[in-house]
């Protein structure tokens, strides 16, 4: 564990980043690129579909990463009954203290603090009074922390993306299978009110047979990306070195659920293309002439577009940009034989309707609105977090653990959705060559029913 942690230290990142596509070789055929063969003789992955554990009266949590995102998620968890925060960890001691104060203010006992070196999270994972390790750290730490948690008998909940390399994706899958622990990626956008409405509509046949989806993360963040030094601003470390879709899951996760990816279909292959880079450099050039940031260079294009083909022949477009001047959008489009839903703004078109979008969706909320939002909307909006979706996500996680139910999302979802990061980088580097997406379920996707969220 320690060697993996050192590999992903701040100093080691730039070397590791250059190897994101390592292990991918050219396949036979017209320049196609093949994903690595999965490890042999692994346990039957069927056992992680529908994985259950004994009910927990109280879910005891150790949290790693108490920056802005971690503190926000901590607030949601503290608003949920039968949750105890037993330990908090961060490499910045002030963040640990702020988190402890927030827990105390809610009337819970003072949680243990781990403000030590970068590997201090391992001490948190070894605690015998923690059921779930909740990880809200920079991307390059997600897998070492989740693997440590699972090997110590804990469930792991990981912020997005869950992994940054194919090797890491397989490490999550293999560790979860070997330990029989839950490994959940905390994709909050799967719990948005509109996303859950559309999930119910698609699974009740409103749009007919689904054949195409569109997803994205289009979030102008140039000034944010240029804040501070390269060492302090961990997102800029990635943008400076990697060209591909570095943040696919917010848009892709909901569309994957609409299409039952890993539950009757799977991602088969992709192609990816990036535009040239100019917007972030232009903004950087406006800094004072003596600012050291003026010397930085950025690998990522202004826009990345990735096209996915599924085993059943469906298509998904996934776009990513942090630097274009445009309104925020996750696109969130799903099209079937009898209708199309498109978001930003939300609208619907169905067979037999006039040649214009339906924008008054309240009747559809009344008929198809998800029970989770009908039950939790007041609490969700009060607790907050991206309009309440963070609260709903966390409430549902705690509820499933307390009831001993399977979780909504599996380690196979975490691996498949996150694999778009390294696979898109590989395709871009190979002049947009097709790249195979590994079957992280090792064939078990063919026999799985729709996930619990679709049928709740």
C-alpha positions as CSV (number, residue, x, y, z in Angstrom):
1,X,0.0,0.0,0.0
2,X,2.8,2.4,0.9
3,X,4.5,2.0,-2.5
4,X,1.2,2.8,-4.3
5,X,0.8,5.9,-2.1
6,X,4.3,7.1,-2.9
7,X,3.6,6.7,-6.6
8,X,0.6,9.0,-6.4
9,X,2.4,11.6,-4.1
10,X,2.4,15.2,-5.4
11,X,6.0,14.8,-6.5
12,X,5.3,11.5,-8.3
13,X,2.2,12.6,-10.1
14,X,3.8,14.1,-13.2
15,X,5.7,10.9,-13.9
16,X,2.6,8.7,-13.3
17,X,0.5,11.0,-15.5
18,X,2.7,10.2,-18.5
19,X,1.8,6.6,-18.1
20,X,-2.0,6.9,-18.1
21,X,-2.3,4.9,-21.3
22,X,0.4,2.4,-20.4
23,X,-0.5,-1.2,-21.0
24,X,-2.6,-0.4,-24.1
25,X,-1.2,-1.9,-27.3
26,X,-2.2,-1.8,-31.0
27,X,-4.6,-4.5,-32.0
28,X,-4.8,-6.3,-35.3
29,X,-6.7,-4.3,-37.9
30,X,-6.9,-0.7,-39.2
31,X,-5.1,1.1,-36.4
32,X,-7.5,0.1,-33.7
33,X,-6.3,0.1,-30.1
34,X,-7.1,-2.7,-27.8
35,X,-7.6,-2.6,-24.0
36,X,-5.5,-4.9,-21.9
37,X,-6.8,-8.4,-21.3
38,X,-8.4,-8.7,-17.9
39,X,-6.6,-10.7,-15.2
40,X,-7.3,-14.5,-15.4
41,X,-8.8,-16.8,-12.8
42,X,-10.6,-14.1,-10.8
43,X,-13.6,-14.9,-8.6
44,X,-17.1,-15.0,-10.2
45,X,-18.1,-11.3,-10.6
46,X,-21.8,-12.2,-10.5
47,X,-21.5,-12.2,-6.7
48,X,-21.0,-8.4,-6.7
49,X,-24.2,-7.8,-8.6
50,X,-26.8,-7.7,-5.8
51,X,-24.1,-7.8,-3.1
52,X,-25.7,-7.6,0.3
53,X,-24.3,-7.2,3.8
54,X,-26.0,-7.4,7.2
55,X,-28.0,-4.4,8.1
56,X,-26.3,-1.6,10.1
57,X,-28.3,0.1,12.7
58,X,-25.8,3.0,12.6
59,X,-23.4,3.7,9.8
60,X,-20.0,4.7,11.2
61,X,-18.0,6.7,8.7
62,X,-14.4,7.7,8.4
63,X,-13.9,10.7,5.9
64,X,-10.8,11.4,4.0
65,X,-10.5,14.8,2.3
66,X,-12.0,17.7,4.3
67,X,-11.6,20.5,1.7
68,X,-14.6,22.4,0.3
69,X,-16.2,19.4,-1.3
70,X,-15.5,17.2,1.7
71,X,-17.0,19.7,4.2
72,X,-20.1,20.1,2.0
73,X,-20.6,16.3,1.9
74,X,-20.0,16.1,5.6
75,X,-22.8,18.5,6.1
76,X,-25.2,16.2,4.2
77,X,-24.1,13.2,6.2
78,X,-24.6,15.0,9.5
79,X,-28.2,15.8,8.4
80,X,-29.0,12.1,8.1
81,X,-30.2,10.0,11.0
82,X,-28.2,7.0,12.2
83,X,-24.9,8.3,10.9
84,X,-21.8,8.7,13.1
85,X,-18.7,10.4,11.9
86,X,-15.9,8.5,13.7
87,X,-12.8,9.9,12.1
88,X,-11.7,12.7,9.7
89,X,-8.5,12.9,7.7
90,X,-6.7,15.6,5.6
91,X,-3.1,16.6,5.0
92,X,-4.1,20.2,6.1
93,X,-4.5,20.2,9.9
94,X,-6.9,23.3,9.8
95,X,-9.3,21.3,7.7
96,X,-9.3,18.5,10.1
97,X,-10.1,20.9,13.0
98,X,-12.9,22.5,11.0
99,X,-14.4,19.1,10.3
100,X,-14.2,18.1,13.9
101,X,-15.9,21.4,15.0
102,X,-18.7,20.8,12.5
103,X,-19.3,17.3,13.9
104,X,-19.3,18.6,17.5
105,X,-21.7,21.3,16.6
106,X,-24.2,18.6,15.5
107,X,-24.0,17.0,18.9
108,X,-21.9,14.0,18.0
109,X,-18.7,13.0,19.9
110,X,-15.4,14.5,18.7
111,X,-14.2,12.4,15.8
112,X,-10.6,11.2,15.7
113,X,-8.4,13.4,13.6
114,X,-5.7,12.3,11.1
115,X,-3.8,15.4,10.1
116,X,-0.5,13.6,9.5
117,X,1.5,12.7,6.4
118,X,0.0,11.7,3.1
119,X,-0.3,8.1,4.1
120,X,-2.1,8.8,7.4
121,X,-5.3,7.7,5.8
122,X,-4.1,4.1,6.2
123,X,-4.4,4.6,10.0
124,X,-8.0,5.7,9.6
125,X,-8.7,2.7,7.4
126,X,-7.4,0.4,10.1
127,X,-9.9,1.6,12.7
128,X,-12.3,-1.1,14.0
129,X,-15.1,1.4,14.6
130,X,-15.6,2.4,10.9
131,X,-18.0,0.7,8.5
132,X,-17.6,3.1,5.5
133,X,-14.6,5.1,4.3
134,X,-15.8,8.1,2.4
135,X,-13.2,9.7,0.0
136,X,-13.3,13.3,-1.2
137,X,-9.7,13.9,-2.2
138,X,-7.8,14.8,-5.4
139,X,-8.3,12.2,-8.2
140,X,-4.9,10.6,-8.0
141,X,-5.5,9.4,-4.4
142,X,-8.9,7.8,-4.9
143,X,-7.8,4.3,-5.7
144,X,-5.0,3.9,-3.1
145,X,-7.5,5.0,-0.4
146,X,-10.4,2.9,-1.6
147,X,-8.2,-0.2,-1.9
148,X,-6.8,0.4,1.6
149,X,-10.3,0.7,3.0
150,X,-11.6,-2.5,1.3
151,X,-8.5,-4.5,2.3
152,X,-9.2,-3.5,5.9
153,X,-12.8,-4.7,5.6
154,X,-14.5,-1.4,5.1
155,X,-16.9,-0.3,2.3
156,X,-15.5,2.5,0.1
157,X,-17.4,5.5,-1.3
158,X,-15.3,7.5,-3.8
159,X,-15.7,10.9,-5.4
160,X,-15.6,11.2,-9.2
161,X,-13.9,9.9,-11.2
162,X,-13.1,6.8,-9.2
163,X,-9.9,6.1,-11.1
164,X,-7.6,7.7,-13.7
165,X,-5.9,4.7,-15.3
166,X,-7.1,1.3,-16.6
167,X,-4.8,-0.4,-14.1
168,X,-6.6,1.5,-11.3
169,X,-10.0,0.5,-12.7
170,X,-9.1,-3.1,-12.6
171,X,-7.5,-2.7,-9.1
172,X,-10.9,-1.4,-7.8
173,X,-12.8,-4.3,-9.4
174,X,-10.4,-7.0,-8.3
175,X,-10.1,-5.7,-4.8
176,X,-13.9,-5.4,-4.4
177,X,-14.4,-9.0,-5.7
178,X,-11.7,-10.4,-3.5
179,X,-12.9,-8.6,-0.3
180,X,-16.7,-8.6,-1.1
181,X,-16.9,-5.0,0.0
182,X,-19.1,-2.3,-1.6
183,X,-17.1,0.1,-3.8
184,X,-19.4,3.0,-4.8
185,X,-18.6,6.0,-6.9
186,X,-20.4,9.0,-5.5
187,X,-21.9,10.2,-8.8
188,X,-24.3,12.7,-7.4
189,X,-25.8,13.6,-10.8
190,X,-27.4,10.2,-11.0
191,X,-29.6,11.5,-8.1
192,X,-30.8,14.8,-9.6
193,X,-34.5,15.3,-9.7
194,X,-34.6,15.5,-13.5
195,X,-32.2,12.6,-14.0
196,X,-34.3,10.3,-11.8
197,X,-37.5,11.5,-13.6
198,X,-36.0,10.6,-17.0
199,X,-34.7,7.3,-15.6
200,X,-38.2,6.3,-14.6
201,X,-39.6,7.5,-17.9
202,X,-37.1,5.5,-20.0
203,X,-37.7,2.3,-18.0
204,X,-41.4,2.7,-18.3
205,X,-41.2,2.9,-22.1
206,X,-42.2,6.5,-22.6
207,X,-39.4,7.1,-25.1
208,X,-39.6,3.7,-26.8
209,X,-36.5,1.7,-27.5
210,X,-33.4,3.7,-26.6
211,X,-30.7,4.1,-29.2
212,X,-28.7,7.3,-28.5
213,X,-27.6,9.4,-25.6
214,X,-25.6,12.6,-25.2
215,X,-23.8,13.7,-22.1
216,X,-21.2,16.2,-21.0
217,X,-19.5,18.4,-18.5
218,X,-19.3,21.9,-19.9
219,X,-18.3,24.2,-17.0
220,X,-16.3,27.4,-17.7
221,X,-13.6,27.4,-15.0
222,X,-10.6,29.3,-16.4
223,X,-10.0,31.6,-13.5
224,X,-10.4,28.7,-11.1
225,X,-7.9,26.6,-12.9
226,X,-5.4,29.4,-12.8
227,X,-5.6,30.0,-9.1
228,X,-2.5,29.4,-7.0
229,X,0.6,27.4,-7.9
230,X,0.7,24.2,-9.9
231,X,1.4,22.3,-6.6
232,X,-1.6,23.8,-4.8
233,X,-4.1,23.6,-7.7
234,X,-4.3,19.9,-8.2
235,X,-6.7,20.1,-11.1
236,X,-4.3,22.2,-13.1
237,X,-1.7,19.4,-12.7
238,X,-4.0,17.2,-14.7
239,X,-5.0,19.8,-17.3
240,X,-1.3,20.6,-17.9
241,X,-0.4,17.0,-18.8
242,X,-3.4,15.1,-20.1
243,X,-5.5,15.6,-23.3
244,X,-8.8,13.7,-23.3
245,X,-12.0,13.7,-21.3
246,X,-10.8,14.1,-17.7
247,X,-14.2,14.4,-16.1
248,X,-16.8,12.2,-17.9
249,X,-19.0,10.8,-15.2
250,X,-21.3,13.7,-14.3
251,X,-22.9,13.6,-17.7
252,X,-22.3,10.0,-18.6
253,X,-23.5,8.4,-15.4
254,X,-27.2,9.2,-15.8
255,X,-27.2,8.3,-19.5
256,X,-25.5,5.0,-18.7
257,X,-28.3,4.2,-16.2
258,X,-30.9,5.1,-18.8
259,X,-29.3,2.6,-21.2
260,X,-28.7,-0.1,-18.5
261,X,-25.0,-0.2,-19.0
262,X,-23.6,-3.2,-17.1
263,X,-27.2,-4.5,-16.8
264,X,-28.0,-5.8,-20.3
265,X,-25.6,-3.7,-22.3
266,X,-22.1,-2.4,-21.9
267,X,-19.6,0.1,-23.5
268,X,-17.8,-1.7,-26.3
269,X,-15.4,0.9,-27.9
270,X,-14.9,4.6,-28.3
271,X,-13.2,7.2,-30.4
272,X,-12.1,10.6,-29.0
273,X,-11.0,13.9,-30.5
274,X,-9.8,17.1,-28.8
275,X,-9.7,20.6,-30.3
276,X,-6.6,22.7,-30.1
277,X,-5.8,24.4,-26.8
278,X,-6.1,28.2,-26.7
279,X,-8.7,29.5,-24.2
280,X,-6.8,28.8,-21.0
281,X,-3.5,30.0,-22.5
282,X,-5.2,33.2,-23.6
283,X,-6.5,33.8,-20.1
284,X,-3.0,32.9,-18.6
285,X,-1.4,35.5,-20.9
286,X,-3.4,38.2,-19.2
287,X,-1.5,37.7,-15.9
288,X,1.3,40.1,-15.0
289,X,4.5,39.6,-17.1
290,X,6.5,38.4,-14.1
291,X,3.9,35.8,-12.9
292,X,5.5,32.3,-13.1
293,X,2.2,30.9,-14.3
294,X,2.9,32.7,-17.7
295,X,5.4,30.0,-18.4
296,X,3.0,27.1,-17.9
297,X,1.7,25.1,-20.9
298,X,-1.6,23.1,-21.1
299,X,-2.0,19.8,-22.9
300,X,-5.8,19.5,-22.9
301,X,-7.8,20.9,-25.8
302,X,-10.5,23.5,-25.3
303,X,-13.1,20.8,-26.1
304,X,-13.0,17.0,-26.1
305,X,-15.7,15.0,-27.8
306,X,-15.8,11.2,-27.2
307,X,-18.2,8.8,-29.1
308,X,-19.0,5.5,-27.4
309,X,-20.6,2.5,-29.1
310,X,-22.3,-0.1,-26.9
311,X,-22.5,-3.9,-27.4
312,X,-26.1,-3.6,-28.5
313,X,-25.2,-0.9,-31.1
314,X,-26.4,2.2,-29.2
315,X,-24.3,5.4,-29.3
316,X,-23.4,8.0,-26.7
317,X,-21.6,11.3,-27.3
318,X,-19.7,12.7,-24.3
319,X,-18.2,16.2,-24.3
320,X,-15.9,17.9,-21.8
321,X,-14.7,21.5,-21.5
322,X,-13.6,23.6,-18.6
323,X,-12.5,26.6,-20.6
324,X,-15.2,27.6,-23.1
325,X,-17.2,30.7,-22.5
326,X,-20.7,29.2,-22.3
327,X,-23.5,28.4,-19.8
328,X,-23.0,25.3,-17.6
329,X,-24.4,22.1,-19.1
330,X,-24.3,18.3,-18.7
331,X,-26.3,18.0,-21.9
332,X,-28.4,15.0,-20.6
333,X,-30.1,13.9,-23.8
334,X,-31.7,10.5,-24.4
335,X,-33.4,9.5,-27.7
336,X,-35.6,6.5,-28.4
337,X,-37.9,5.3,-31.1
338,X,-40.9,7.2,-29.7
339,X,-39.4,10.3,-28.2
340,X,-36.4,12.4,-27.0
341,X,-35.6,14.1,-23.7
342,X,-33.1,16.9,-23.7
343,X,-31.9,19.1,-20.8
344,X,-30.5,22.6,-20.4
345,X,-33.3,23.6,-20.5
346,X,-35.4,20.5,-19.9
347,X,-37.7,19.6,-22.7
348,X,-39.4,16.6,-24.3
349,X,-40.6,15.6,-27.7
350,X,-42.9,12.5,-28.2
351,X,-44.5,10.9,-31.2
352,X,-47.8,12.5,-32.1
353,X,-46.8,15.9,-30.6
354,X,-46.5,19.1,-32.7
355,X,-43.1,19.8,-34.2
356,X,-41.9,21.6,-31.1
357,X,-40.6,20.8,-27.6
358,X,-42.8,20.2,-24.6
359,X,-41.4,22.4,-21.9
360,X,-44.2,22.1,-19.3
361,X,-43.0,19.0,-17.6
362,X,-45.1,19.1,-14.4
363,X,-47.5,16.4,-15.6
364,X,-44.6,14.1,-16.2
365,X,-43.2,14.8,-12.7
366,X,-46.6,14.0,-11.3
367,X,-46.8,10.7,-13.2
368,X,-43.2,9.5,-13.3
369,X,-41.4,11.5,-10.6
370,X,-39.0,9.3,-8.7
371,X,-40.2,8.2,-5.2
372,X,-36.9,9.3,-3.7
373,X,-37.5,12.9,-4.6
374,X,-41.2,12.8,-3.7
375,X,-40.1,11.5,-0.2
376,X,-37.0,13.6,0.3
377,X,-37.4,16.9,-1.6
378,X,-37.9,19.1,1.4
379,X,-35.0,17.7,3.4
380,X,-32.8,17.6,0.3
381,X,-33.4,21.3,-0.5
382,X,-32.8,22.3,3.1
383,X,-29.6,20.3,3.4
384,X,-28.4,21.4,0.0
385,X,-25.6,20.3,-2.2
386,X,-26.2,20.9,-5.9
387,X,-29.9,21.6,-5.5
388,X,-30.3,18.7,-3.1
389,X,-28.9,15.8,-5.2
390,X,-26.0,15.4,-2.8
391,X,-28.3,14.9,0.1
392,X,-30.5,12.4,-1.9
393,X,-27.3,10.5,-2.9
394,X,-26.0,10.3,0.7
395,X,-29.4,9.5,2.2
396,X,-29.9,6.6,-0.3
397,X,-26.4,5.2,0.5
398,X,-27.0,5.3,4.2
399,X,-30.5,3.8,3.8
400,X,-29.2,0.9,1.7
401,X,-26.5,0.1,4.2
402,X,-28.9,0.3,7.1
403,X,-31.4,-2.0,5.3
404,X,-28.8,-4.4,4.1
405,X,-29.8,-3.8,0.5
406,X,-27.6,-3.8,-2.7
407,X,-26.3,-0.4,-3.5
408,X,-27.6,1.5,-6.5
409,X,-24.2,1.7,-8.2
410,X,-21.5,-1.1,-8.3
411,X,-17.8,-1.2,-8.6
412,X,-18.3,-2.2,-12.3
413,X,-20.1,1.2,-12.9
414,X,-17.2,3.0,-11.2
415,X,-14.7,1.2,-13.4
416,X,-16.6,1.5,-16.7
417,X,-17.5,5.1,-16.3
418,X,-14.1,6.2,-15.1
419,X,-12.3,4.2,-17.8
420,X,-13.4,6.9,-20.3
421,X,-10.6,9.1,-18.9
422,X,-7.6,6.9,-19.9
423,X,-9.3,5.5,-23.0
424,X,-10.1,8.9,-24.4
425,X,-6.5,10.1,-23.7
426,X,-5.3,7.0,-25.6
427,X,-7.6,7.6,-28.5
428,X,-6.6,11.2,-28.8
429,X,-3.0,10.3,-28.7
430,X,-3.6,7.8,-31.6
431,X,-5.3,10.3,-33.9
432,X,-8.7,9.3,-32.7
433,X,-8.2,5.6,-33.2
434,X,-11.0,3.3,-31.9
435,X,-10.2,2.0,-28.4
436,X,-11.8,-1.1,-26.9
437,X,-13.5,-0.6,-23.5
438,X,-12.8,-3.5,-21.1
439,X,-15.6,-5.6,-19.9
440,X,-15.1,-5.1,-16.2
441,X,-17.9,-7.5,-15.4
442,X,-16.2,-10.3,-17.4
443,X,-19.5,-11.1,-19.2
444,X,-21.9,-10.9,-16.3
445,X,-23.5,-7.8,-17.8
446,X,-25.5,-9.9,-20.1
447,X,-27.7,-11.4,-17.3
448,X,-28.3,-8.5,-15.0
449,X,-31.6,-6.7,-14.5
450,X,-31.9,-2.9,-14.4
451,X,-30.3,-1.4,-11.3
452,X,-32.2,-0.6,-8.1
453,X,-32.6,3.1,-8.9
454,X,-34.6,2.3,-12.1
455,X,-37.1,0.1,-10.2
456,X,-37.3,1.9,-6.8
